[in-house]
């Protein structure tokens, strides 16, 4: 998932934010990860930041069947 | 605080960030306390941006005219 932070719990409250043409970076997702029915997702998880601190955070990511979850990002730190 | 940064590392976020591209950085004191920047990345549907490690960027000072153009492009698409 990359080096920016580490997800150390299950992801809860998972929702689909966008799908199809509503996924604004679809062209980049297809370029780097492949063609698929990309969806933009959100959820809440405990994360470890690069500075070693632990937080509950709202995270977003993109996923497609057969490709998996990509580009996890922190939207906001909750507590 | 520089409002703009250049991405120097997009590991793990290859679709959301392009190495060498200038991005807008938004003020976020909580993020900065953890060596993170709030960045408006390629997903312009999220104008409030995302938190990324500061180490993935280098702050840059741009001429005012360039800043105006980039801000206008961001808000106008």
Backbone of each chain as nested JSON, in Angstrom:
{
  "chains": [
    {"id": "A", "residues": [
      {"number": 1, "name": "UNK", "atoms": {"N": [0.81, -1.206, 0.0], "CA": [0.0, 0.0, 0.0], "C": [0.851, 1.267, 0.0]}},
      {"number": 2, "name": "UNK", "atoms": {"N": [2.168, 1.129, 0.009], "CA": [2.985, 2.333, -0.047], "C": [3.529, 2.701, 1.314]}},
      {"number": 3, "name": "UNK", "atoms": {"N": [4.216, 3.812, 1.381], "CA": [4.977, 4.122, 2.587], "C": [4.386, 5.237, 3.406]}},
      {"number": 4, "name": "UNK", "atoms": {"N": [3.297, 5.857, 2.975], "CA": [2.881, 7.085, 3.636], "C": [2.277, 6.848, 5.018]}},
      {"number": 5, "name": "UNK", "atoms": {"N": [1.576, 5.749, 5.222], "CA": [1.051, 5.397, 6.535], "C": [0.683, 3.93, 6.51]}},
      {"number": 6, "name": "UNK", "atoms": {"N": [0.389, 3.383, 7.7], "CA": [0.105, 1.948, 7.792], "C": [-1.266, 1.764, 8.422]}},
      {"number": 7, "name": "UNK", "atoms": {"N": [-2.105, 0.973, 7.816], "CA": [-3.418, 0.675, 8.386], "C": [-3.242, -0.52, 9.315]}},
      {"number": 8, "name": "UNK", "atoms": {"N": [-3.596, -0.33, 10.596], "CA": [-3.317, -1.398, 11.558], "C": [-4.589, -1.995, 12.155]}},
      {"number": 9, "name": "UNK", "atoms": {"N": [-5.753, -1.67, 11.591], "CA": [-7.008, -2.269, 12.067], "C": [-7.835, -2.642, 10.844]}},
      {"number": 10, "name": "UNK", "atoms": {"N": [-8.956, -3.307, 11.115], "CA": [-9.916, -3.48, 10.036], "C": [-10.459, -2.103, 9.645]}},
      {"number": 11, "name": "UNK", "atoms": {"N": [-10.907, -1.988, 8.403], "CA": [-11.537, -0.739, 7.966], "C": [-13.034, -0.85, 8.233]}},
      {"number": 12, "name": "UNK", "atoms": {"N": [-13.579, 0.135, 8.949], "CA": [-14.991, 0.116, 9.347], "C": [-15.779, 1.16, 8.559]}},
      {"number": 13, "name": "UNK", "atoms": {"N": [-17.103, 1.023, 8.65], "CA": [-18.009, 2.021, 8.039], "C": [-17.671, 2.266, 6.562]}},
      {"number": 14, "name": "UNK", "atoms": {"N": [-17.426, 1.199, 5.841], "CA": [-17.019, 1.338, 4.435], "C": [-18.203, 1.779, 3.584]}},
      {"number": 15, "name": "UNK", "atoms": {"N": [-17.977, 2.799, 2.765], "CA": [-19.011, 3.291, 1.846], "C": [-18.38, 3.546, 0.482]}},
      {"number": 16, "name": "UNK", "atoms": {"N": [-19.203, 3.417, -0.556], "CA": [-18.776, 3.819, -1.894], "C": [-19.108, 5.305, -2.069]}},
      {"number": 17, "name": "UNK", "atoms": {"N": [-18.105, 6.097, -2.428], "CA": [-18.312, 7.536, -2.645], "C": [-18.642, 7.819, -4.101]}},
      {"number": 18, "name": "UNK", "atoms": {"N": [-17.995, 7.101, -5.003], "CA": [-18.197, 7.371, -6.434], "C": [-17.889, 6.107, -7.224]}},
      {"number": 19, "name": "UNK", "atoms": {"N": [-18.467, 6.035, -8.409], "CA": [-18.179, 4.911, -9.299], "C": [-18.304, 5.389, -10.737]}},
      {"number": 20, "name": "UNK", "atoms": {"N": [-17.773, 4.592, -11.645], "CA": [-17.853, 4.928, -13.064], "C": [-17.225, 6.273, -13.374]}},
      {"number": 21, "name": "UNK", "atoms": {"N": [-17.969, 7.103, -14.087], "CA": [-17.424, 8.408, -14.481], "C": [-17.264, 9.348, -13.291]}},
      {"number": 22, "name": "UNK", "atoms": {"N": [-17.855, 9.003, -12.2], "CA": [-17.729, 9.814, -10.99], "C": [-16.37, 9.697, -10.326]}},
      {"number": 23, "name": "UNK", "atoms": {"N": [-15.568, 8.72, -10.773], "CA": [-14.216, 8.566, -10.228], "C": [-13.289, 9.452, -11.061]}},
      {"number": 24, "name": "UNK", "atoms": {"N": [-12.951, 10.611, -10.512], "CA": [-12.294, 11.654, -11.302], "C": [-10.916, 11.263, -11.815]}},
      {"number": 25, "name": "UNK", "atoms": {"N": [-10.197, 10.426, -11.075], "CA": [-8.837, 10.085, -11.534], "C": [-8.811, 8.723, -12.218]}},
      {"number": 26, "name": "UNK", "atoms": {"N": [-9.935, 8.369, -12.835], "CA": [-10.035, 7.053, -13.472], "C": [-8.918, 6.822, -14.493]}},
      {"number": 27, "name": "UNK", "atoms": {"N": [-8.573, 7.878, -15.259], "CA": [-7.551, 7.683, -16.299], "C": [-6.198, 7.334, -15.683]}},
      {"number": 28, "name": "UNK", "atoms": {"N": [-5.885, 7.926, -14.542], "CA": [-4.622, 7.597, -13.88], "C": [-4.676, 6.208, -13.262]}},
      {"number": 29, "name": "UNK", "atoms": {"N": [-5.828, 5.847, -12.708], "CA": [-5.979, 4.501, -12.148], "C": [-5.772, 3.448, -13.232]}},
      {"number": 30, "name": "UNK", "atoms": {"N": [-6.348, 3.701, -14.4], "CA": [-6.207, 2.739, -15.502], "C": [-4.775, 2.705, -16.011]}},
      {"number": 31, "name": "UNK", "atoms": {"N": [-4.13, 3.875, -16.021], "CA": [-2.757, 3.934, -16.524], "C": [-1.808, 3.15, -15.625]}},
      {"number": 32, "name": "UNK", "atoms": {"N": [-1.965, 3.297, -14.334], "CA": [-1.002, 2.689, -13.408], "C": [-1.386, 1.293, -12.949]}},
      {"number": 33, "name": "UNK", "atoms": {"N": [-2.684, 1.03, -12.85], "CA": [-3.097, -0.236, -12.24], "C": [-3.901, -1.134, -13.19]}},
      {"number": 34, "name": "UNK", "atoms": {"N": [-4.429, -0.566, -14.256], "CA": [-5.168, -1.362, -15.224], "C": [-6.632, -0.971, -15.338]}},
      {"number": 35, "name": "UNK", "atoms": {"N": [-7.244, -1.442, -16.391], "CA": [-8.655, -1.129, -16.623], "C": [-9.54, -1.91, -15.686]}},
      {"number": 36, "name": "UNK", "atoms": {"N": [-10.605, -1.301, -15.261], "CA": [-11.527, -1.989, -14.375], "C": [-12.689, -1.081, -14.028]}},
      {"number": 37, "name": "UNK", "atoms": {"N": [-13.627, -1.64, -13.29], "CA": [-14.761, -0.84, -12.821], "C": [-14.348, -0.191, -11.497]}},
      {"number": 38, "name": "UNK", "atoms": {"N": [-13.659, 0.918, -11.626], "CA": [-13.09, 1.577, -10.452], "C": [-14.167, 2.246, -9.62]}},
      {"number": 39, "name": "UNK", "atoms": {"N": [-14.04, 2.086, -8.324], "CA": [-14.917, 2.773, -7.374], "C": [-14.056, 3.516, -6.364]}},
      {"number": 40, "name": "UNK", "atoms": {"N": [-14.555, 4.645, -5.932], "CA": [-13.881, 5.401, -4.875], "C": [-14.588, 5.091, -3.56]}},
      {"number": 41, "name": "UNK", "atoms": {"N": [-13.799, 4.724, -2.56], "CA": [-14.355, 4.242, -1.301], "C": [-13.881, 5.091, -0.131]}},
      {"number": 42, "name": "UNK", "atoms": {"N": [-14.624, 4.996, 0.963], "CA": [-14.13, 5.603, 2.193], "C": [-14.445, 4.701, 3.383]}},
      {"number": 43, "name": "UNK", "atoms": {"N": [-13.696, 4.899, 4.465], "CA": [-13.916, 4.132, 5.678], "C": [-13.097, 4.725, 6.811]}},
      {"number": 44, "name": "UNK", "atoms": {"N": [-13.199, 4.103, 7.966], "CA": [-12.473, 4.567, 9.148], "C": [-11.581, 3.429, 9.645]}},
      {"number": 45, "name": "UNK", "atoms": {"N": [-10.346, 3.757, 9.993], "CA": [-9.414, 2.735, 10.485], "C": [-8.404, 3.372, 11.419]}},
      {"number": 46, "name": "UNK", "atoms": {"N": [-7.76, 2.527, 12.226], "CA": [-6.616, 2.992, 13.003], "C": [-5.39, 2.932, 12.11]}},
      {"number": 47, "name": "UNK", "atoms": {"N": [-4.643, 4.028, 12.092], "CA": [-3.467, 4.089, 11.226], "C": [-2.243, 4.476, 12.05]}},
      {"number": 48, "name": "UNK", "atoms": {"N": [-1.091, 4.056, 11.574], "CA": [0.178, 4.512, 12.134], "C": [0.802, 5.466, 11.127]}},
      {"number": 49, "name": "UNK", "atoms": {"N": [1.021, 6.706, 11.573], "CA": [1.614, 7.698, 10.68], "C": [3.122, 7.489, 10.584]}},
      {"number": 50, "name": "UNK", "atoms": {"N": [3.734, 8.192, 9.646], "CA": [5.177, 8.062, 9.437], "C": [5.974, 8.487, 10.663]}},
      {"number": 51, "name": "UNK", "atoms": {"N": [5.371, 9.347, 11.524], "CA": [6.097, 9.787, 12.725], "C": [5.904, 8.823, 13.907]}},
      {"number": 52, "name": "UNK", "atoms": {"N": [5.226, 7.691, 13.656], "CA": [5.085, 6.668, 14.68], "C": [3.877, 6.834, 15.582]}},
      {"number": 53, "name": "UNK", "atoms": {"N": [3.049, 7.861, 15.361], "CA": [1.851, 8.044, 16.184], "C": [0.671, 7.28, 15.573]}},
      {"number": 54, "name": "UNK", "atoms": {"N": [-0.296, 6.952, 16.444], "CA": [-1.458, 6.16, 16.033], "C": [-2.705, 7.02, 16.104]}},
      {"number": 55, "name": "UNK", "atoms": {"N": [-3.542, 6.922, 15.088], "CA": [-4.741, 7.743, 14.995], "C": [-5.894, 6.95, 14.401]}},
      {"number": 56, "name": "UNK", "atoms": {"N": [-7.107, 7.339, 14.818], "CA": [-8.269, 6.962, 14.035], "C": [-8.325, 7.943, 12.866]}},
      {"number": 57, "name": "UNK", "atoms": {"N": [-8.563, 7.455, 11.694], "CA": [-8.536, 8.344, 10.534], "C": [-9.61, 7.947, 9.531]}},
      {"number": 58, "name": "UNK", "atoms": {"N": [-10.148, 8.973, 8.866], "CA": [-11.002, 8.697, 7.703], "C": [-10.067, 8.484, 6.529]}},
      {"number": 59, "name": "UNK", "atoms": {"N": [-10.177, 7.343, 5.905], "CA": [-9.314, 7.058, 4.765], "C": [-10.159, 6.861, 3.513]}},
      {"number": 60, "name": "UNK", "atoms": {"N": [-9.577, 7.219, 2.397], "CA": [-10.201, 7.013, 1.089], "C": [-9.276, 6.131, 0.257]}},
      {"number": 61, "name": "UNK", "atoms": {"N": [-9.84, 5.394, -0.672], "CA": [-9.039, 4.594, -1.592], "C": [-9.887, 4.303, -2.828]}},
      {"number": 62, "name": "UNK", "atoms": {"N": [-9.247, 3.672, -3.808], "CA": [-9.93, 3.283, -5.047], "C": [-9.813, 1.767, -5.166]}},
      {"number": 63, "name": "UNK", "atoms": {"N": [-10.84, 1.141, -5.666], "CA": [-10.749, -0.315, -5.823], "C": [-11.503, -0.766, -7.057]}},
      {"number": 64, "name": "UNK", "atoms": {"N": [-11.02, -1.864, -7.616], "CA": [-11.663, -2.471, -8.785], "C": [-11.564, -3.986, -8.641]}},
      {"number": 65, "name": "UNK", "atoms": {"N": [-12.616, -4.657, -9.055], "CA": [-12.645, -6.111, -8.993], "C": [-11.491, -6.68, -9.814]}},
      {"number": 66, "name": "UNK", "atoms": {"N": [-10.763, -7.633, -9.239], "CA": [-9.656, -8.25, -9.948], "C": [-8.35, -7.475, -9.828]}},
      {"number": 67, "name": "UNK", "atoms": {"N": [-8.407, -6.251, -9.346], "CA": [-7.196, -5.433, -9.18], "C": [-6.934, -5.192, -7.693]}},
      {"number": 68, "name": "UNK", "atoms": {"N": [-7.997, -4.902, -6.977], "CA": [-7.85, -4.687, -5.534], "C": [-7.925, -3.231, -5.148]}},
      {"number": 69, "name": "UNK", "atoms": {"N": [-7.459, -2.96, -3.949], "CA": [-7.516, -1.617, -3.381], "C": [-6.202, -0.892, -3.644]}},
      {"number": 70, "name": "UNK", "atoms": {"N": [-6.294, 0.334, -4.101], "CA": [-5.107, 1.117, -4.445], "C": [-5.224, 2.549, -3.932]}},
      {"number": 71, "name": "UNK", "atoms": {"N": [-4.078, 3.191, -3.784], "CA": [-3.99, 4.618, -3.453], "C": [-4.737, 4.98, -2.16]}},
      {"number": 72, "name": "UNK", "atoms": {"N": [-4.409, 4.299, -1.084], "CA": [-4.991, 4.689, 0.205], "C": [-4.507, 6.091, 0.578]}},
      {"number": 73, "name": "UNK", "atoms": {"N": [-5.442, 6.912, 1.055], "CA": [-5.104, 8.291, 1.433], "C": [-5.854, 8.652, 2.705]}},
      {"number": 74, "name": "UNK", "atoms": {"N": [-5.232, 9.516, 3.502], "CA": [-5.899, 9.994, 4.721], "C": [-6.654, 11.276, 4.413]}},
      {"number": 75, "name": "UNK", "atoms": {"N": [-7.955, 11.233, 4.657], "CA": [-8.758, 12.443, 4.484], "C": [-8.642, 13.341, 5.708]}},
      {"number": 76, "name": "UNK", "atoms": {"N": [-8.775, 12.74, 6.879], "CA": [-8.638, 13.538, 8.1], "C": [-8.331, 12.62, 9.279]}},
      {"number": 77, "name": "UNK", "atoms": {"N": [-7.654, 13.21, 10.251], "CA": [-7.38, 12.507, 11.499], "C": [-8.551, 12.765, 12.434]}},
      {"number": 78, "name": "UNK", "atoms": {"N": [-9.04, 11.727, 13.081], "CA": [-10.236, 11.869, 13.915], "C": [-9.857, 11.987, 15.394]}},
      {"number": 79, "name": "UNK", "atoms": {"N": [-9.022, 11.106, 15.89], "CA": [-8.558, 11.203, 17.287], "C": [-7.36, 10.281, 17.496]}}
    ]},
    {"id": "B", "residues": [
      {"number": 1, "name": "UNK", "atoms": {"N": [4.426, 30.27, 4.935], "CA": [4.25, 28.909, 4.426], "C": [4.046, 28.951, 2.92]}},
      {"number": 2, "name": "UNK", "atoms": {"N": [4.862, 28.166, 2.214], "CA": [4.659, 28.093, 0.775], "C": [3.331, 27.403, 0.478]}},
      {"number": 3, "name": "UNK", "atoms": {"N": [2.58, 27.989, -0.435], "CA": [1.28, 27.401, -0.789], "C": [1.415, 26.283, -1.798]}},
      {"number": 4, "name": "UNK", "atoms": {"N": [2.612, 26.16, -2.375], "CA": [2.773, 25.174, -3.438], "C": [3.972, 24.27, -3.157]}},
      {"number": 5, "name": "UNK", "atoms": {"N": [3.85, 23.038, -3.598], "CA": [4.914, 22.048, -3.403], "C": [5.085, 21.257, -4.706]}},
      {"number": 6, "name": "UNK", "atoms": {"N": [6.267, 20.686, -4.875], "CA": [6.501, 19.768, -5.996], "C": [6.564, 18.357, -5.428]}},
      {"number": 7, "name": "UNK", "atoms": {"N": [5.868, 17.443, -6.055], "CA": [5.891, 16.047, -5.619], "C": [7.212, 15.413, -6.054]}},
      {"number": 8, "name": "UNK", "atoms": {"N": [7.919, 14.814, -5.103], "CA": [9.184, 14.13, -5.429], "C": [9.092, 12.626, -5.19]}},
      {"number": 9, "name": "UNK", "atoms": {"N": [7.957, 12.166, -4.682], "CA": [7.806, 10.731, -4.385], "C": [6.307, 10.424, -4.368]}},
      {"number": 10, "name": "UNK", "atoms": {"N": [5.877, 9.501, -5.21], "CA": [4.446, 9.151, -5.214], "C": [4.219, 7.674, -4.895]}},
      {"number": 11, "name": "UNK", "atoms": {"N": [5.176, 7.076, -4.202], "CA": [5.068, 5.649, -3.903], "C": [3.792, 5.353, -3.121]}},
      {"number": 12, "name": "UNK", "atoms": {"N": [3.006, 4.435, -3.641], "CA": [1.742, 4.069, -3.002], "C": [0.564, 4.908, -3.454]}},
      {"number": 13, "name": "UNK", "atoms": {"N": [0.84, 6.011, -4.125], "CA": [-0.245, 6.893, -4.583], "C": [-0.002, 7.322, -6.032]}},
      {"number": 14, "name": "UNK", "atoms": {"N": [0.34, 6.332, -6.852], "CA": [0.731, 6.649, -8.238], "C": [-0.388, 7.278, -9.057]}},
      {"number": 15, "name": "UNK", "atoms": {"N": [-1.643, 6.984, -8.694], "CA": [-2.747, 7.574, -9.447], "C": [-3.101, 8.966, -8.933]}},
      {"number": 16, "name": "UNK", "atoms": {"N": [-2.792, 9.237, -7.687], "CA": [-3.215, 10.488, -7.056], "C": [-2.179, 11.6, -7.144]}},
      {"number": 17, "name": "UNK", "atoms": {"N": [-0.919, 11.218, -7.321], "CA": [0.172, 12.195, -7.363], "C": [1.096, 11.877, -8.528]}},
      {"number": 18, "name": "UNK", "atoms": {"N": [1.594, 12.924, -9.172], "CA": [2.535, 12.751, -10.281], "C": [3.862, 13.381, -9.866]}},
      {"number": 19, "name": "UNK", "atoms": {"N": [4.926, 12.607, -9.944], "CA": [6.248, 13.12, -9.574], "C": [6.634, 14.268, -10.519]}},
      {"number": 20, "name": "UNK", "atoms": {"N": [7.094, 15.354, -9.927], "CA": [7.516, 16.514, -10.708], "C": [6.426, 17.546, -10.896]}},
      {"number": 21, "name": "UNK", "atoms": {"N": [5.201, 17.228, -10.481], "CA": [4.091, 18.16, -10.667], "C": [3.9, 19.035, -9.429]}},
      {"number": 22, "name": "UNK", "atoms": {"N": [3.476, 20.274, -9.694], "CA": [3.225, 21.223, -8.607], "C": [1.814, 21.022, -8.074]}},
      {"number": 23, "name": "UNK", "atoms": {"N": [1.702, 20.958, -6.746], "CA": [0.388, 20.826, -6.091], "C": [0.199, 21.937, -5.082]}},
      {"number": 24, "name": "UNK", "atoms": {"N": [-1.074, 22.252, -4.828], "CA": [-1.384, 23.254, -3.82], "C": [-1.434, 22.611, -2.444]}},
      {"number": 25, "name": "UNK", "atoms": {"N": [-0.84, 23.308, -1.503], "CA": [-0.823, 22.856, -0.115], "C": [-1.762, 23.758, 0.677]}},
      {"number": 26, "name": "UNK", "atoms": {"N": [-2.648, 23.16, 1.461], "CA": [-3.603, 23.922, 2.266], "C": [-3.137, 23.938, 3.723]}},
      {"number": 27, "name": "UNK", "atoms": {"N": [-3.428, 25.031, 4.433], "CA": [-2.997, 25.076, 5.836], "C": [-3.687, 24.004, 6.675]}},
      {"number": 28, "name": "UNK", "atoms": {"N": [-2.931, 23.295, 7.498], "CA": [-3.49, 22.277, 8.379], "C": [-2.464, 22.059, 9.494]}},
      {"number": 29, "name": "UNK", "atoms": {"N": [-2.659, 22.772, 10.609], "CA": [-1.651, 22.744, 11.674], "C": [-1.545, 21.351, 12.3]}},
      {"number": 30, "name": "UNK", "atoms": {"N": [-2.667, 20.638, 12.374], "CA": [-2.643, 19.289, 12.94], "C": [-1.768, 18.369, 12.078]}},
      {"number": 31, "name": "UNK", "atoms": {"N": [-1.956, 18.457, 10.765], "CA": [-1.158, 17.63, 9.855], "C": [0.32, 17.987, 9.967]}},
      {"number": 32, "name": "UNK", "atoms": {"N": [0.608, 19.28, 10.007], "CA": [1.998, 19.723, 10.034], "C": [2.695, 19.282, 11.322]}},
      {"number": 33, "name": "UNK", "atoms": {"N": [1.933, 19.173, 12.408], "CA": [2.516, 18.688, 13.669], "C": [2.99, 17.244, 13.53]}},
      {"number": 34, "name": "UNK", "atoms": {"N": [2.493, 16.541, 12.532], "CA": [2.897, 15.147, 12.291], "C": [3.699, 15.019, 11.002]}},
      {"number": 35, "name": "UNK", "atoms": {"N": [4.337, 16.099, 10.611], "CA": [5.168, 16.123, 9.395], "C": [4.383, 15.679, 8.167]}},
      {"number": 36, "name": "UNK", "atoms": {"N": [3.137, 16.166, 8.092], "CA": [2.315, 15.876, 6.917], "C": [1.828, 17.183, 6.31]}},
      {"number": 37, "name": "UNK", "atoms": {"N": [1.53, 17.145, 5.031], "CA": [0.942, 18.288, 4.329], "C": [-0.458, 17.906, 3.864]}},
      {"number": 38, "name": "UNK", "atoms": {"N": [-1.357, 18.897, 3.874], "CA": [-2.672, 18.691, 3.246], "C": [-2.564, 19.183, 1.807]}},
      {"number": 39, "name": "UNK", "atoms": {"N": [-2.734, 18.268, 0.874], "CA": [-2.45, 18.52, -0.534], "C": [-3.699, 18.315, -1.385]}},
      {"number": 40, "name": "UNK", "atoms": {"N": [-3.946, 19.249, -2.3], "CA": [-4.999, 19.042, -3.291], "C": [-4.375, 18.231, -4.422]}},
      {"number": 41, "name": "UNK", "atoms": {"N": [-4.676, 16.937, -4.445], "CA": [-4.004, 16.046, -5.397], "C": [-4.779, 15.97, -6.711]}},
      {"number": 42, "name": "UNK", "atoms": {"N": [-4.566, 14.91, -7.48], "CA": [-5.214, 14.823, -8.798], "C": [-6.724, 14.665, -8.703]}},
      {"number": 43, "name": "UNK", "atoms": {"N": [-7.211, 14.244, -7.562], "CA": [-8.661, 14.059, -7.398], "C": [-9.296, 15.397, -7.024]}},
      {"number": 44, "name": "UNK", "atoms": {"N": [-9.599, 16.183, -8.051], "CA": [-10.102, 17.55, -7.824], "C": [-11.521, 17.561, -7.268]}},
      {"number": 45, "name": "UNK", "atoms": {"N": [-12.142, 16.377, -7.153], "CA": [-13.466, 16.338, -6.525], "C": [-13.342, 16.503, -5.01]}},
      {"number": 46, "name": "UNK", "atoms": {"N": [-12.108, 16.569, -4.51], "CA": [-11.87, 16.747, -3.073], "C": [-11.087, 18.039, -2.868]}},
      {"number": 47, "name": "UNK", "atoms": {"N": [-11.763, 19.181, -2.934], "CA": [-11.035, 20.457, -2.862], "C": [-10.339, 20.694, -1.534]}},
      {"number": 48, "name": "UNK", "atoms": {"N": [-10.747, 19.959, -0.495], "CA": [-10.058, 20.121, 0.789], "C": [-8.839, 19.209, 0.9]}},
      {"number": 49, "name": "UNK", "atoms": {"N": [-8.568, 18.411, -0.13], "CA": [-7.32, 17.677, -0.222], "C": [-7.207, 16.471, 0.695]}},
      {"number": 50, "name": "UNK", "atoms": {"N": [-5.985, 15.935, 0.727], "CA": [-5.663, 14.752, 1.53], "C": [-4.361, 14.984, 2.281]}},
      {"number": 51, "name": "UNK", "atoms": {"N": [-4.145, 14.202, 3.327], "CA": [-2.911, 14.306, 4.107], "C": [-1.856, 13.351, 3.542]}},
      {"number": 52, "name": "UNK", "atoms": {"N": [-0.701, 13.912, 3.258], "CA": [0.429, 13.118, 2.77], "C": [1.67, 13.477, 3.591]}},
      {"number": 53, "name": "UNK", "atoms": {"N": [2.611, 12.531, 3.701], "CA": [3.857, 12.868, 4.395], "C": [4.569, 14.032, 3.698]}},
      {"number": 54, "name": "UNK", "atoms": {"N": [5.082, 14.952, 4.503], "CA": [5.802, 16.096, 3.942], "C": [7.006, 15.642, 3.117]}},
      {"number": 55, "name": "UNK", "atoms": {"N": [7.546, 14.462, 3.457], "CA": [8.743, 13.971, 2.762], "C": [8.479, 13.633, 1.298]}},
      {"number": 56, "name": "UNK", "atoms": {"N": [7.212, 13.595, 0.9], "CA": [6.884, 13.301, -0.503], "C": [6.915, 14.558, -1.37]}},
      {"number": 57, "name": "UNK", "atoms": {"N": [7.216, 15.729, -0.738], "CA": [7.138, 17.005, -1.459], "C": [8.303, 17.919, -1.082]}},
      {"number": 58, "name": "UNK", "atoms": {"N": [8.539, 18.882, -1.965], "CA": [9.456, 19.98, -1.652], "C": [8.681, 21.283, -1.86]}},
      {"number": 59, "name": "UNK", "atoms": {"N": [8.611, 22.143, -0.829], "CA": [7.909, 23.427, -0.996], "C": [8.628, 24.301, -2.02]}},
      {"number": 60, "name": "UNK", "atoms": {"N": [7.866, 25.039, -2.797], "CA": [8.448, 25.953, -3.787], "C": [7.748, 27.304, -3.709]}},
      {"number": 61, "name": "UNK", "atoms": {"N": [8.508, 28.355, -3.956], "CA": [7.933, 29.7, -4.06], "C": [7.763, 30.0, -5.542]}},
      {"number": 62, "name": "UNK", "atoms": {"N": [6.549, 30.292, -5.935], "CA": [6.265, 30.559, -7.339], "C": [5.954, 32.046, -7.519]}},
      {"number": 63, "name": "UNK", "atoms": {"N": [6.266, 32.603, -8.685], "CA": [5.871, 33.991, -8.952], "C": [4.356, 34.152, -8.803]}},
      {"number": 64, "name": "UNK", "atoms": {"N": [3.934, 35.344, -8.395], "CA": [2.504, 35.574, -8.147], "C": [1.643, 35.243, -9.36]}},
      {"number": 65, "name": "UNK", "atoms": {"N": [2.158, 35.581, -10.537], "CA": [1.372, 35.319, -11.749], "C": [1.129, 33.82, -11.925]}},
      {"number": 66, "name": "UNK", "atoms": {"N": [2.156, 33.036, -11.648], "CA": [2.023, 31.573, -11.769], "C": [1.016, 31.057, -10.733]}},
      {"number": 67, "name": "UNK", "atoms": {"N": [1.104, 31.608, -9.53], "CA": [0.16, 31.178, -8.484], "C": [-1.275, 31.473, -8.898]}},
      {"number": 68, "name": "UNK", "atoms": {"N": [-1.477, 32.66, -9.467], "CA": [-2.84, 33.034, -9.904], "C": [-3.361, 32.061, -10.959]}},
      {"number": 69, "name": "UNK", "atoms": {"N": [-2.494, 31.729, -11.898], "CA": [-2.896, 30.828, -12.988], "C": [-3.254, 29.445, -12.428]}},
      {"number": 70, "name": "UNK", "atoms": {"N": [-2.413, 28.96, -11.513], "CA": [-2.662, 27.626, -10.962], "C": [-3.943, 27.595, -10.128]}},
      {"number": 71, "name": "UNK", "atoms": {"N": [-4.155, 28.657, -9.354], "CA": [-5.384, 28.711, -8.537], "C": [-6.612, 28.76, -9.437]}},
      {"number": 72, "name": "UNK", "atoms": {"N": [-6.52, 29.546, -10.51], "CA": [-7.661, 29.671, -11.422], "C": [-7.931, 28.339, -12.119]}},
      {"number": 73, "name": "UNK", "atoms": {"N": [-6.864, 27.658, -12.51], "CA": [-7.021, 26.369, -13.195], "C": [-7.667, 25.36, -12.261]}},
      {"number": 74, "name": "UNK", "atoms": {"N": [-7.294, 25.427, -11.0], "CA": [-7.824, 24.48, -10.022], "C": [-9.306, 24.722, -9.768]}},
      {"number": 75, "name": "UNK", "atoms": {"N": [-9.67, 25.985, -9.631], "CA": [-11.064, 26.271, -9.305], "C": [-11.959, 26.203, -10.535]}},
      {"number": 76, "name": "UNK", "atoms": {"N": [-11.372, 26.487, -11.698], "CA": [-12.204, 26.51, -12.908], "C": [-12.171, 25.232, -13.702]}},
      {"number": 77, "name": "UNK", "atoms": {"N": [-11.219, 24.344, -13.368], "CA": [-11.098, 23.089, -14.096], "C": [-10.429, 23.279, -15.427]}}
    ]}
  ]
}
